[in-house]
Amino acid sequence: MIRRWYWLILVIGSCFCVQVQAQPGVRTLSPHYTGYDVRTYNLELKLDADTRRIAGTCRIRLEPVQYLDHLALDLASTLRVVSVRMAFASLGFQHQGDSLVLKFPVRLQPGKQYEIEIIYGGVPGHSGIWQQDLIGHELISLYQAGLSPSAWWPVKDHPSDLADSIRLSIIYPQEMQVVSNGILTGTRQEAGLFLRWDYRFPFMISPSEVELQIGDYVELTETYRTAAAEREIHYYVLAYREAVAREHLQEVKPILTTLERVLGGQQFPAYAFTWIENPVDLDASPEAQAQSPATGPDPLLIRQLAGLWFGKTFRLTTAPGDHQMMDMLRVYAELLYIEQTQSLDAAVVYLREHRTPDYQGAALLHRIRENMQDDPRWFAMLRDMTSYFKGQQATWLDVVLYISAKTETDYLIWFRQYLLGSYTPVLEYDIVRMKRKLVFSYRWVSDEPAFNLPVNMVVAGEETEITPTTTWQSRTFKGVNEKDLALAPYFGLFEQRKVSRP
């Protein structure tokens, strides 16, 4: 019965997914993009901090899945393409907006592999790349929120196409460190006091996952051991923060151990785990940045490490709701860490104290856990989920269908409200005295017409549960006063509003 029920939800969910993909702002790939698969990128890039310009050569090996006489890549309009070649012959191209369309004199055949060389240069398509750290050193960030990889190199910038591997060579003046989450294969001297840094990514990867920073970094290295395996951990931190970073990063191994216990076995690559400090907050002071972290776990660090399970093992697309789902899972990992290292009560108190949108998703997952009333199954589901989706391209809907199937409860409406809704649901209620009785009326006001999140309330010291819908319902209580009724606010999942029922 459960299997038939799951496939019914899957069919319904698939129909909804088609609607999501049709929404404005969601990129639908044209045939110029869908007609080929990228196999490898081999990029050589030289950066000039004085002129804030770059010069690059990108060799892309691809395989058509159909006969092609055109194909498209993504490249910022601020960059200028100098030439495009294939098999030593020049190709025609058209660079309009942020799209680079290549034209072939003879159709490419499906099943064969071709290498295309693109030489380009100019100003990257994002002004935030060129920065300074808090003590005035150059800080170049080619990996940051809101920055597409097509801002600085030609790619098929869509999560549906992962490259089998990427090689990355960065040429920059030798006084700064070029750090990446790839494997450093070597450095060599170039003309004019430049140094070439060669990194490789010998596994399937999206260009958007390539982390690259240039600045006054230092490397800290540790070994992380468990009963099953041993891994190297590489930290890259800004030099002026080295002392505090050494203290701060002592939290990493306990966090990894805890998340492993809750979410399953080691998820980071077999060769090493690399953590790169994000660009500093330019509004903060160097003194503040150099201070030791507050007592207790660093929430940001927990979320970043949770990305090894939720952001690396499976990759969500760019459809509406996917980014929110990833945030929801990472913040929930923060809650699980507190529970595992302190207690469930401490985690609940922590959640009650953080009623911000970031924690709303964690509150929803905690509510589903309570609704399930079976902690062993809940934690087994979390461990199984990361294994099930490992290496897959998923959407928020895939994750919701998985949770619904494992818990045998349809949670699609709840997730649609909190992932796609435009506002926090409001529980409207009205209380009317009728002689010795109180009539308590209630309903949800939400984006979802079928929203039905249960709510706990206390009546004269006794707890009961109501299940509001978007239609008015009523319950009658005898021998109580209005002050004897209280609604549980439940960690910011909803707002309350007393009204006069029409």
HELIX and SHEET records of a PDB file:
HELIX    1   1 ILE A    2  GLN A   21  1                                  20    
HELIX    2   2 PRO A   31  THR A   34  1                                   4    
HELIX    3   3 SER A  127  ILE A  129  5                                   3    
HELIX    4   4 PRO A  149  ALA A  151  5                                   3    
HELIX    5   5 PRO A  207  GLU A  209  5                                   3    
HELIX    6   6 ALA A  239  ARG A  241  5                                   3    
HELIX    7   7 GLU A  242  HIS A  248  1                                   7    
HELIX    8   8 LEU A  249  GLU A  251  5                                   3    
HELIX    9   9 VAL A  252  LEU A  263  1                                  12    
HELIX   10  10 PRO A  286  GLN A  289  1                                   4    
HELIX   11  11 PRO A  299  PHE A  310  1                                  12    
HELIX   12  12 ASP A  322  THR A  341  1                                  20    
HELIX   13  13 LEU A  344  GLU A  353  1                                  10    
HELIX   14  14 PRO A  357  MET A  372  1                                  16    
HELIX   15  15 ASP A  375  TYR A  388  1                                  14    
HELIX   16  16 TRP A  396  THR A  407  1                                  12    
HELIX   17  17 LEU A  412  LEU A  420  1                                   9    
HELIX   18  18 GLU A  482  ASP A  484  5                                   3    
SHEET    1   A 8 ALA A  89  SER A  90  0                                        
SHEET    2   A 8 LEU A  79  MET A  86 -1                                        
SHEET    3   A 8 TYR A 114  GLY A 122 -1                                        
SHEET    4   A 8 ARG A  53  PRO A  64 -1                                        
SHEET    5   A 8 TYR A  36  ASP A  48 -1                                        
SHEET    6   A 8 SER A 165  PRO A 173  1                                        
SHEET    7   A 8 PHE A 194  PHE A 201 -1                                        
SHEET    8   A 8 ILE A 183  GLU A 190 -1                                        
SHEET    1   B 3 LEU A  68  ASP A  74  0                                        
SHEET    2   B 3 SER A  99  LEU A 108 -1                                        
SHEET    3   B 3 GLY A  92  GLN A  96 -1                                        
SHEET    1   C 4 TRP A 130  GLN A 132  0                                        
SHEET    2   C 4 GLU A 138  SER A 141 -1                                        
SHEET    3   C 4 LEU A 212  GLY A 215 -1                                        
SHEET    4   C 4 GLN A 177  SER A 180 -1                                        
SHEET    1   D 3 TYR A 217  ARG A 225  0                                        
SHEET    2   D 3 GLU A 230  LEU A 238 -1                                        
SHEET    3   D 3 PHE A 273  ILE A 276  1                                        
SHEET    1   E 2 PHE A 314  LEU A 316  0                                        
SHEET    2   E 2 GLN A 392  ALA A 394  1                                        
SHEET    1   F 4 GLN A 473  LYS A 478  0                                        
SHEET    2   F 4 LYS A 437  VAL A 445 -1                                        
SHEET    3   F 4 VAL A 426  MET A 434 -1                                        
SHEET    4   F 4 GLU A 495  LYS A 498  1                                        
SHEET    1   G 3 GLU A 462  ILE A 466  0                                        
SHEET    2   G 3 VAL A 455  VAL A 459 -1                                        
SHEET    3   G 3 LEU A 485  LEU A 487 -1                                        
END                                                                             
